[in-house]
Amino acid sequence: MRTYKVSIVTPDGPVYSSEVEMIIAKAKSGEIGILYGHIPLVAPLQIGAVRLKNDGKTELVAVSGGIIEVRPEEVTILAQAAELPEQIDIERAEKAKERAENRLQSNHDDVDFKRAELALKRAMTRIDVYKHRS
């Protein structure tokens, strides 16, 4: 299978750059799979794990939203935040998950539920990516 270049970049700089055979990402419109020669595409991403497949192996990167730009021989993901499994502080992610769950369960009027839901999704994505590291 042919490969193409993938770059994942955040405001803090590059997080990932390699040749892959396939990317699977969660766009706002649904999950998308990208192979070499895919038609050009720009799509907003949801919070989730980006799966990068090459030589029968799958790497995961936790991405906190952003956009994906697909060109026939190159894909760029511009993310608000992205982490490789080895960069994830699992204790911090588990504490963030617990805080978000507590906020969602509280009956206080000052709780921003949408913000708490997004924090919970980010924490759960980070935990999932960490647990599936190689």
Stockholm file with secondary structure:
# STOCKHOLM 1.0

chainA/1-134         MRTYKVSIVTPDGPVYSSEVEMIIAKAKSGEIGILYGHIPLVAPLQIGAVRLKNDGKTELVAVSGGIIEVRPEEVTILAQAAELPEQIDIERAEKAKERAENRLQSNHDDVDFKRAELALKRAMTRIDVYKHRS
#=GR chainA/1-134 SS CCCEEEEEEETTEEEEEEEESEEEEEETTEEEEEETTCCCEEEEEEEEEEEEEETTEEEEEEEEEEEEEEETTEEEEEESCEECGGGCCHHHHHHHHHHHHHHHHCCCTTCCHHHHHHHHHHHHHHHHHHHTCC
#=GC SS_cons         CCCEEEEEEETTEEEEEEEESEEEEEETTEEEEEETTCCCEEEEEEEEEEEEEETTEEEEEEEEEEEEEEETTEEEEEESCEECGGGCCHHHHHHHHHHHHHHHHCCCTTCCHHHHHHHHHHHHHHHHHHHTCC
//
